[in-house]
């Protein structure tokens, strides 16, 4: 919000009075209003927005990072993949101490189709922070995150694993490159090896085989398309 923007003062508020009415009640000078809470456009909290859209060999159609909640030291990372097909498996591995500094947790088959429903990975991200690993371990997923999530988390990876996206082909020990400044998320695996993995991959059995969620999983589009139903 900007105190100095003329377009701001005509906006209606939930209590009906417009902002200009509040401003008239403020006795301090305008110079004193450029503080840490309500900042002018010349002094933003961050130089760029809090959300970044990344692409790369691991997310050809895009993924989303909440960079406002990431430590600067985690904006550019090369780490080793620790792969889990369910959030619960990743959380249990954290509790057992199997995930250490330099790891990048990969949680897949949690997207719109694979979930089904694209649940949020709040338990896993909370565990990373709870164990004090938010500046040493990143987490990437085709699922989504809570608005309260902190740490180096990248979600909405598209195409998702259940649709045969590259995240389905990641193996333990692979090198993953997170490069937020250049908006990249890449898997450091050669194309020949990736092609071999593609030929060996088979779609998993649906988690839900009847009812509404089964229909949802069959019809839902990718997260980068809004996870809406496809036209049939």
C-alpha positions as CSV (number, residue, x, y, z in Angstrom):
1,X,0.0,0.0,0.0
2,X,1.3,3.5,-0.8
3,X,0.5,6.6,1.3
4,X,1.5,8.8,-1.5
5,X,-0.4,7.3,-4.4
6,X,-3.3,9.6,-5.3
7,X,-5.3,6.6,-6.7
8,X,-5.3,4.9,-3.3
9,X,-7.2,7.6,-1.4
10,X,-10.4,7.2,-3.4
11,X,-10.8,3.5,-2.5
12,X,-13.7,2.5,-0.4
13,X,-13.0,0.5,2.7
14,X,-15.1,-2.1,4.5
15,X,-16.2,0.4,7.1
16,X,-17.6,2.7,4.3
17,X,-15.4,5.8,5.0
18,X,-12.8,6.3,2.3
19,X,-9.1,6.3,3.0
20,X,-8.9,10.1,2.7
21,X,-11.1,10.4,5.8
22,X,-8.6,8.4,7.8
23,X,-5.7,10.5,6.5
24,X,-7.3,13.7,7.7
25,X,-7.4,12.3,11.2
26,X,-3.7,11.6,11.1
27,X,-1.7,14.4,12.8
28,X,1.7,13.2,11.8
29,X,3.4,14.7,8.8
30,X,3.5,12.8,5.5
31,X,7.2,12.2,6.0
32,X,6.6,10.3,9.2
33,X,4.1,8.0,7.4
34,X,6.8,6.3,5.2
35,X,7.5,3.6,7.9
36,X,7.9,-0.1,8.0
37,X,4.2,-1.1,7.8
38,X,2.6,1.2,5.2
39,X,5.4,1.8,2.8
40,X,5.7,4.0,-0.3
41,X,6.3,2.5,-3.7
42,X,9.9,3.7,-3.5
43,X,10.6,1.6,-0.4
44,X,8.9,-1.8,-0.8
45,X,9.4,-4.7,1.5
46,X,10.8,-6.8,-1.4
47,X,12.1,-5.6,-4.7
48,X,9.9,-8.2,-6.5
49,X,6.7,-10.0,-5.8
50,X,6.5,-12.8,-3.2
51,X,5.6,-15.5,-5.8
52,X,7.8,-16.7,-8.6
53,X,6.9,-19.0,-11.5
54,X,9.7,-21.3,-12.5
55,X,10.2,-23.6,-15.5
56,X,12.8,-26.1,-16.6
57,X,13.5,-29.7,-17.3
58,X,11.8,-30.8,-14.1
59,X,8.8,-28.5,-14.6
60,X,8.3,-28.0,-18.4
61,X,4.9,-26.4,-17.9
62,X,5.7,-24.4,-14.8
63,X,5.9,-24.6,-11.0
64,X,5.4,-22.0,-8.2
65,X,7.8,-20.9,-5.5
66,X,6.8,-18.6,-2.6
67,X,10.1,-16.7,-2.5
68,X,8.9,-14.2,0.1
69,X,9.2,-17.1,2.6
70,X,12.6,-18.4,1.4
71,X,16.0,-17.6,2.8
72,X,18.2,-15.8,0.3
73,X,20.8,-18.6,0.6
74,X,18.2,-21.1,-0.7
75,X,17.4,-19.2,-3.9
76,X,20.2,-20.9,-5.8
77,X,20.8,-24.5,-4.7
78,X,22.0,-27.8,-6.1
79,X,20.8,-30.7,-4.0
80,X,20.4,-34.5,-3.9
81,X,16.9,-35.9,-4.5
82,X,15.1,-37.9,-1.7
83,X,12.0,-39.2,-3.4
84,X,8.7,-40.1,-1.8
85,X,5.4,-41.0,-3.5
86,X,3.3,-39.8,-0.5
87,X,3.6,-36.9,1.9
88,X,3.3,-39.3,4.8
89,X,6.5,-41.2,3.7
90,X,8.5,-38.0,3.6
91,X,7.3,-36.9,7.0
92,X,8.3,-40.3,8.5
93,X,11.7,-40.1,6.9
94,X,12.2,-36.6,8.5
95,X,11.2,-38.0,11.9
96,X,13.7,-40.9,11.5
97,X,16.5,-38.4,10.6
98,X,17.0,-39.8,7.1
99,X,16.9,-36.4,5.5
100,X,19.9,-34.1,6.1
101,X,21.5,-30.9,4.8
102,X,21.9,-30.8,1.0
103,X,18.8,-32.9,0.4
104,X,15.9,-31.9,-1.8
105,X,12.7,-33.7,-0.8
106,X,10.6,-34.7,-3.8
107,X,7.0,-35.5,-3.0
108,X,5.0,-36.7,-6.0
109,X,1.7,-38.2,-7.0
110,X,0.0,-35.5,-4.9
111,X,-1.2,-33.4,-7.8
112,X,-4.7,-32.7,-9.0
113,X,-4.9,-36.1,-10.7
114,X,-2.7,-38.1,-8.4
115,X,-4.0,-36.9,-5.1
116,X,-6.6,-36.8,-6.2
117,X,-7.3,-33.2,-5.4
118,X,-3.9,-31.7,-4.9
119,X,-3.8,-31.5,-1.1
120,X,-1.4,-29.2,0.7
121,X,2.0,-30.4,2.0
122,X,1.7,-28.5,5.2
123,X,2.8,-31.4,7.5
124,X,6.0,-32.0,5.5
125,X,7.0,-28.3,5.3
126,X,6.2,-27.8,9.0
127,X,8.5,-30.8,9.8
128,X,11.4,-29.3,7.7
129,X,11.1,-26.0,9.7
130,X,10.5,-27.8,13.0
131,X,13.8,-29.7,12.6
132,X,15.6,-26.5,11.8
133,X,16.3,-27.5,8.2
134,X,14.7,-24.6,6.3
135,X,18.1,-23.2,5.2
136,X,19.6,-26.6,4.4
137,X,16.8,-28.7,2.8
138,X,14.4,-27.8,0.0
139,X,11.1,-29.4,-0.8
140,X,9.5,-29.7,-4.3
141,X,6.2,-31.3,-5.1
142,X,3.3,-31.6,-7.6
143,X,1.0,-30.9,-4.7
144,X,0.4,-27.5,-3.2
145,X,1.2,-25.6,0.0
146,X,-0.5,-23.8,2.8
147,X,-0.4,-20.0,2.8
148,X,1.5,-20.3,6.1
149,X,4.3,-22.4,4.6
150,X,7.8,-21.2,5.2
151,X,11.1,-22.3,3.8
152,X,12.4,-23.3,0.3
153,X,9.3,-24.9,-1.1
154,X,8.3,-25.3,-4.7
155,X,4.9,-26.7,-5.7
156,X,2.4,-27.1,-8.5
157,X,5.0,-28.8,-10.6
158,X,3.5,-29.5,-14.0
159,X,3.0,-31.9,-15.6
160,X,2.4,-33.8,-12.4
161,X,3.7,-37.3,-11.8
162,X,0.4,-39.1,-12.4
163,X,0.4,-37.5,-15.9
164,X,3.9,-38.8,-16.7
165,X,5.7,-35.5,-16.0
166,X,9.5,-35.5,-15.4
167,X,8.9,-35.5,-11.6
168,X,7.7,-39.1,-12.0
169,X,11.1,-40.1,-13.3
170,X,13.3,-38.6,-10.5
171,X,15.3,-41.2,-8.6
172,X,17.0,-41.0,-5.2
173,X,20.5,-39.4,-5.6
174,X,19.7,-37.4,-8.7
175,X,21.0,-33.8,-8.7
176,X,18.3,-31.1,-8.8
177,X,19.1,-27.5,-9.5
178,X,16.9,-24.7,-8.1
179,X,17.7,-21.3,-9.6
180,X,15.1,-18.8,-8.5
181,X,16.8,-15.7,-9.9
182,X,16.7,-17.2,-13.4
183,X,13.3,-18.9,-12.7
184,X,14.6,-22.4,-13.3
185,X,14.0,-25.8,-11.8
186,X,16.1,-28.5,-13.5
187,X,17.0,-32.2,-13.2
188,X,20.6,-32.9,-13.9
189,X,20.1,-36.2,-15.7
190,X,21.0,-36.8,-19.3
191,X,18.3,-37.2,-22.0
192,X,19.3,-40.8,-22.8
193,X,18.8,-41.8,-19.2
194,X,15.5,-39.9,-19.0
195,X,14.3,-41.7,-22.1
196,X,15.2,-45.1,-20.6
197,X,13.2,-44.1,-17.5
198,X,10.2,-43.0,-19.5
199,X,10.1,-46.4,-21.3
200,X,10.2,-48.2,-17.9
201,X,7.6,-46.0,-16.2
202,X,4.0,-47.1,-15.9
203,X,1.1,-45.0,-14.5
204,X,0.3,-46.0,-10.9
205,X,-3.1,-47.5,-10.0
206,X,-5.6,-44.8,-9.1
207,X,-5.9,-44.2,-5.4
208,X,-9.7,-43.9,-5.7
209,X,-11.5,-46.1,-8.2
210,X,-15.1,-45.2,-7.8
211,X,-17.3,-42.3,-6.9
212,X,-16.9,-38.5,-7.4
213,X,-13.1,-38.5,-6.7
214,X,-12.5,-41.2,-9.4
215,X,-14.4,-39.0,-11.9
216,X,-12.5,-36.0,-10.7
217,X,-9.1,-37.7,-11.2
218,X,-10.1,-38.8,-14.7
219,X,-11.4,-35.4,-15.8
220,X,-9.1,-32.9,-14.0
221,X,-6.5,-30.8,-15.9
222,X,-3.0,-30.0,-14.9
223,X,-2.3,-27.4,-12.1
224,X,-0.8,-25.0,-14.7
225,X,-4.2,-25.0,-16.4
226,X,-6.0,-24.3,-13.2
227,X,-6.8,-27.9,-12.2
228,X,-10.3,-27.5,-13.8
229,X,-12.2,-30.2,-15.6
230,X,-11.2,-30.9,-19.2
231,X,-13.8,-30.6,-21.9
232,X,-15.1,-33.9,-22.9
